[in-house]
Structures are given as C-alpha cells and as structure tokens.
C-alpha cells in the first residue's frame, strides 16, 4: 500500500510512475479527493466534540444551582446527533479511500524499463549455452510418460486437468531438488521455515494477493482460509502487526511449500505438461530488511537464484521486468528464465522482487530504527527455485537419445548416488 502522504505531496510523480504501469491515474485524483473529505469530516467532528465538552461543563453547575439546563442539554443532544451523522459519512469516505488504495500498485524504482508488455522486458545477463542435440528432442511429458514416471491421465481422473502424479525416480528428483535448494540457502545464512500451507484473509491482504487477485486463489468454503499461492504469504506475514527491535534485521527465511493457484485468465496457455499447474512445489526466499539495504538484498537474492541454476548446469538468462509486466507489489523484479529445449526458448523459473515498504504497510510490519522510532521494514521475495519447472528443465536439458535422463552431479548424493534416470 502506498503512503497517502506521498500520494498527496508528490502527486505528479505518482501519476507518472503508475501511469507507466497502465494504472488509471484518474483514480489518484479520487484518492486525493476522498482524503480531503476525510480530513474535513474529522475537523468538523473535532469541532463538534469540543462544543459538546464546553456545553457539558456548563450543565453541571446549572443543575447544582437548581437552574434550568434543558436548553443546553438539548443542544448537546443535537450536536451528538450531528457527530453520529458525520461519523457515518466519514466511515463511508474512508471505505471508498481504502478500496482505492487496496488496488493501487507499488511505485517502481528508477532503472525499471518503461514498457507496456513482456515484449519490452530487458535482458540483463545470460549464462550457459543451450545444448545442441544430435537427435530429435522430446518434451518432458513424452519423456516422463515413456519412463512411466509422470502420469497426467491418472491425475486428471483423480482430480482434474493441470495436475500430475510423480512416480519413481522423477518423484525422487523433485524431492532431491527441494532438499538441495534448502541446503544451499542454509549455507548462505537463511533460516529454514516449515510454514502453514493455509493462511487467513488478512495475511493474503498483507502481501497483496487480496483483493486484487482473489480470482486466482483457492478459498476453503466456510472458512476465512486460503490455500497458499506461495510460501511468500506465510513467511512475510510472520512479523505481521509487530513492532520489533531493528537489531533483528535482516531476517532471511526460506521454505518449501506446495503452491495452489486457480490460473484464472490462463485458459489455453501451457495446457500440456507441468509448466502451468494448479498445484506445484516451490522453494521460496523471503527477506525482511532495513530500507537502506533493500537494493543490496535484492541483488543478493538474484545471485542466490543464479547460483542454483549454475550448480545444476542449466542455461538461463536474467530479465528486468518492465513497468507493464511487473507485479502488483514490486518496485523491481528480476526474472530468471531457464532454457527449455522442447520449446526452443527460455521460460521463467524464478521471479525475485523488491517490494520496498509496500507489503509492510499493508501488514503493519515495523521495527524500531537506530533512533528508536518505528519504521516500516522492506520485504523481498523470490523463488529459489520453482521445483516443478526445475524438474522439467533437467529432464529436457539432460535427456539422452535412448530416453534416459542424466542426473546433474550436484544432485546425485540426494538420489542414492544414481547417475541416470532410466525405465
């Protein structure tokens, strides 16, 4: 959530920044108007409250003297009635103001490319050379089904489309990747968390999933609960509504979780295989830091994602998302895209974002700075990595002509020292 003081004091800057994201800037004028009305109602209410206090002080002495105080009492009653009416009007304006602020995206940092779509994202680095195969490349679906280790048909029978059964060595590969990623983060000073995989509405609001992305979430009927779309939600909210000592920062957490997404609006996209599913596994990184160090922390998190891909020997590129493609709560996002041979292109495997104090304002995550004053923390999150897509990338990049899959050396100790996945 943006600071209303920033919106009213730096209006043209805010309009320019959000306009670059495709946001309807007329809504900013509405925010300013509602904020003005709210302040006017508050001032009027305070004046009426002062009047009531003044009159009430006069009523007591009159009654003690046995004099008639009915006129003053009637005026107090009428003034209180006006206060109730003003409170209702102020509440209505506050709700309208909050509804607008709730769907207003974060401001982007300088250096974020200006553009209207993903076509205007900017490649900032690349690592590794895509392998040239001397046989016809198979996609992960064909490879997995021929090995008897990915079963989409059974998952559709049991649950529906966009689900899969992992079996045998592919199931073990998924589990090996989770352990490998967590272990790698722990070596860099992260604390491992096993979070709840169900969160309430306030937590979803805190990280910006609600209300804007309500259609993309799975809500449990009859409860104020949602299945987590990412471990970012419980990890970030672990300090929700707290004011804690600044010496606790930085807080660096990592967690494995299943992720549940309705994929609203993705009809017809990536319908084959495991690229876009309703349930998938992910290892998430979340940092809570002092605002003065958030840019440095973001660079370090991007480095963490890169190091995992390099250890796995998977070619990738880093993309700076433009204003038209960046996420709702992010000031800056770097996507890591891994090479997918069957598609002959790079696909996202990690999205690493600096959210500034945007989420902290929504979730009231504050610390006491060196002067003892409350200050909103900066929150950062990123995939480290999306596990299912990493499985896909390994299967396709390490496939052999006979349909077997070489296991990356760094994973072999997690796979019973096997070197190859074979039928």
N, C-alpha and C positions, 0 to 999 in steps of 0.2 A: 504494500500500500504506500502511495506517495504521501509525503508530508504536505498537509493542506497549506501550511505556511509557505512552503516552497512554491506551490501552485499559484498562490495569490501574489507573492512577491516577485517571482520570476516567470510570469505568465507567458510572455512571448517565447522564452527559451523552451518552456514545457510544451507549448503548442508546436514549435518547430520540431522538437525531438519526437513527440508522439505522432505528429503528422507524418514523419518519415517511416513510421511503423504502420501506417494505414489507419490509425485511430481517428475517429470522427472528432475533430477538435472543437466542434460546437458544444460538445459535452463539457469541455473545460470551462466555457462561459457559464454553463448551467451550474457547475460546481461552485464557481465564484459567486454566482447569484444566490444560490442556496446558503452558502456560508455567510453571506452578508445578511440574509434574512434571519439566519440562526442567531447571529450576534445581536441583531436588532431586537429579536424576541427576548433574548437573555437580558439585554439592557432594560427593556420595558418591565420584565418580571422583577428585576432587582429594584427598580424604582417603586413598583407596587409593594414589594416586600418591605421596603423602607417606610412607605406610607403606613402599612399595617402596624409596624413596630412603633411608629410615632403615635398613632391613634390609640394603640393598646395601652401605652404608657399614660395616656390622659384618662382612660376609662377607669382605671383602678382608683385614683384619688377622688374622682367624682362620686364613685359608689361609696367610698368611705365617708364622704361628707353627706351622703344621702341625697345627692343631686341626681337629676335625670341624665343618664348616659346613653339613652336609647338611640339618639341620632348618630352618635359616634359608633355605636355597636352596629347599626345598620350600614354605615359607611364601610366599616371593617368587613362585614359580610359580603357587601357588593364588590369590594376590592379583591377579596379572596376568590370570589366567583370569576372575576376577570383574570386572576392569576391561573386558575384552572383552565380557562379557555386558552390563554397564552401558552400554557404548558403543552396542551394538546396540539396547538399549531406548531410549536417548536419541535415536538416529537415527530410530527408529520414531515417537517422540513429536514430534520436530522436523518430520518429513514431514507428520504429521497437522496440526500447527500451521500450517505453511506452506500446506497445501492450503486451510485455512480462511481465512487471511489473503489468499490469492490471489483469493478471490471476494467479499471484503468490500468494499463500495463506499466511496467517499470521503465525508467529512463535508461537509454543506452549510453555507454561510455564513448568518449572520443576514440576514434580508431575502429569503431564498428562500421563496416561498409554500409553505405546507403543503397538500398535496392528494394524492389517490390516482391521478389520471389527467390526461391532457392537457386535459380539460374544466375543470380548476382552475388552468390556467396563467393568468397575469395580463398583460394588455396594458399596456405602459408608455408607448408613444408610437405615433404614426401620421403618415405623410407622404403627401401627394398624394391626389387624388380620382380614384377609378375612372371611366374614360371611359364616357359613355352613348352607345351606338351606335344609329344610326337604320336599321340593317339587322340581319339575323339573324347572330349571332356564330358563327364556325366555330372548332373547336378546332385545335390545332397539327398534329394528324395529318391532318385534312382539308386544311388549308392547304398543308402540306408535300407531300402526295401530289398535290394538284391542280397545284402548281407543278412537280412532277416532281423534287423536291429532298430528300424523305425517303422512303426505301424500306425499310419494315419487312418486306415479303414476301421480298425478296431476302436480308435478314439472317437471317430465320428459316430459309430454305433453306440458307444457308451455315453458320450456327452454331446457331440455335435461337431460342426466344422471348426477349423482353426485350433485343433488340439492334436496331441500326438502321444503315443506310447513309446518311450525309450526302452530298449531291451539290451541285455548282454553288455558287450564291450562299449557300445555307444552310451549306454546308461552310466557305465563306469567312467567314461571320458567326461561326461557332464559333471559328475561328482568330483573327478580329479581336478577339473578346471576350477571349480568352486574353492577347493582346498588350496590349490596353487595360488589363486588370486588373493585369498585371505592371508595366506602365509607371507606373500610378497608385500602386502600392505603393512602387516605387523612389523616387518623388518624396517619399515620407514616411519615407525613411531605411531601408527594408528592403533586405536583400541577396538578390539572386536566386540560387536554387539549382536545378540540374537534378539530382535525386536518382536513385538506383537505384529501379526500379519493382518490384524483388524484394527482400524482406528475410528474414532468418532468424528462427527461433522466438524467440530471446532479445529481438530488437527488438520483435516483436509482444507479448511478455510485458511489456516495459518500458512501453509505452503503454496496456496494459490490454486489448488485444484477446484475449489468451490468458491463462488458459484459458477464461474465461467465454464468449467469443463465437467459439469455434472453429468452430462450425457455419456461421457467416456468412462465413468466409474461404475462399479458394481456395488449397489447398496443392498444390505441384508434386510429383507422385508420384516417390518415390525420392530426394527431396532434403529438407533441413531448410529449405526455402524456401517463402515465401508471396507471392502477388501482392499489392501494396499495396492495402488498402482505402481509403487516403487518404494523401496526402503527409505528414500529421501524423506517421506512423510513422517514416520515414527522417529527417525533419527534427529531430524531438525526440531521436532516438537518435544524432544526430551527435556529441553530447557524452556518450554513454553510457560509464559506467565511467571517467570522467575527474574529476580534481580540478584545477581551473583557477583562475587569478587572478580575483578579483572585479571587477577593472577591465575585464574583457571584457564585463561585463553593462551594459546589456541586449543580448541577441543577438536581432535581429529578422530573420526569414527569410521568404521567400515562394517558392513553387514551383508550377509547373503539373505535374500528373500525371494519367494515366488512373487511375481507381479501379475496383477489382474486388470485387464483393460478391455472395454467393450469394442474398441476400434471403431467408434462412431465416425462416419464420414469416410471410411476406408473401403467402401464397397467396391469390389472389383480389383483392389490393389493387393499384390502379393498373395494371391489366393493359394498358390502352390507352395507347400513346404512350411518351413519354420521361421521365415523372415518376419511375419506379422501374425502373432497368435494372441488368443485371449488370455492365455496363461504362459508365462515364461520365467526363467530364472535369471537373476542378476545379482552381481556383487556391486554394492553402492559405496561411494566415498562421500562423506559429509564433513565439512569443516565449519566451525564457528570461530570467528576471529575478530580482532580489533579492526575497525575500518581502515586504519593506516597501513595494514598489511594484507588487505584482501586481494590486491592485484598480484602481489608476490605469491600468495597462497594459491591463486588460480593457476598461475604459471606452473607451480609445483605439481598441482593435481593433473594438469595436462601431461606433464612429464611422467607421472605415475602411469597414466593410461598408455602412453607411448612405450614405456619400458616393458610393459606386459606383452604388447604386440611384438616387440623386437625379440623378447625372450622366446616367444612362440615361433618366431621366424615368419611372421605374416606381414606381407607388404601392406602399407597403409598410407593415407595422406591425412593431413590436418586442415580443416576448413574453418575459416572465420565467418560465422553466420551473419548475413546482412540484416538490416532493420526490418525487412519484410518477412523474414523467416525465423527470426529469433523468438525464443519462448516468452510467454507472458510475464514471468517474474524475473527474467535475466537482464543484467546490464551488459554482459558479454558472454558469448558461448563459442567454444571451440568444439567442433565435432571431429571425431576420429573415424575415418571410413576405411574399412578393410577391403582388400581385393577379393572379389568373388569370380572365379574363373568361368563358371557356367553362365554368368550374366555379362561377362566381359566388362565389368565396371566395379567401382568402389561403392560399398554400402555402409551406412552408419553402424558403428559398433559401440560407440561411446559418445555421450554428449555431456560436456563439462561446463558448468555455468557459475558465474559470479553473480549473485543476486543482491549484493550490497545489503542495505538495511530493509529492503522491500518486504521480505518474509518476516523479519524480526519485528517490524511494526505491526503486521497482521497478528503475529503470535505473541507479542509482548515479550521478546527475548532481550533482556537488558543486563548490562554489567556496570559496575562502578569503575570509572576510569581512574587515572593516577591522582586526580584531584578530588576523588570521592563522589563525583557527580554521575548520575545514571546516564547511560549511553546505549543506544541500540547496537547489538552485535551485527556483524556482516555474516551472511550464510552463503556457503558454496556447496555444490553437489555435482556429482558426476559418476557415470558408470565406470566400474573398474574391474570387469567389463560386463557387457550383456553376454551371459553364458551361452544361451542357445545359439546366438549368431556366431560366437566363437567356435562352437562345435561345427556349425555349417562351414565356416571358413577353413577349419582344419581338415574336415572331410574333403572339401573341394581342392584345396591347395596341396594337400599331401596324398591325393589319390594316385593309385598306380594302374597300369594298363589292365591288370587282372582283377580290378575292383577292390583290392585291399587298400588299406589306409595306413601310411607310416605315422607312428605316434611321435610328436615332437619330443626331442630328447629331454627337455626340461620337465615333461610330464611322466616320464617312464617310471620314476620311483613311486608315483601315485597310482600306477597302473600295473602293479605287480611285476615291474621290470620288463614288461612286454614291449616289443618294438613295433609290432604290426597288429592292426585290427583286421582279422580275416574271418571268413564264414566258418 
